[in-house]
């Protein structure tokens, strides 16, 4: 969504601030096209969160309306990027599926922590080993830092096999 805000760009039309977009590669174009409701909702949420800002006033022609309408361009603040900001907190889950093997999940990434020779190897979802850690918690924190995030909180759950008698 943030990438699309840069190109082709969004505009808010009318007093209801309905969200429209422009043709790809034509940010300066005056022709606006209504977006799907889910995209409009996301744009308004990003505006409320400060990840997008209200920009300059522009005049656009909307599909089906021959007269130009007043609109507000949507801009990216200087700090907004398509990725999470460094230091952003993320909730990380470690599911210890068997002794010495934990699966790490978060909204932005996943990976694994595998015990080897008294320490734990920390791997990305692609299987790339990014280092060692002294515990599952430290491994989850290392994996989050690898993705430019801060693991807070880290929730660890140990699976226990239940044997029927």
Secondary structure, 3 states (H helix, E strand, C coil): CHHHHHCCCEEEECCCCEEEECCCCCCCCCEEEECCHHHHHHHHHHHHHCCEEEEEEEEEEECCCCCCEEEEEEEECCCCCCCCCCCEEEEEEEEEEECCEEEEECCCCEEEEEEECCEEEEEECCCCEEEEECCHHHHHHHHHHHCCEEEEEEEEEECCCCCCC
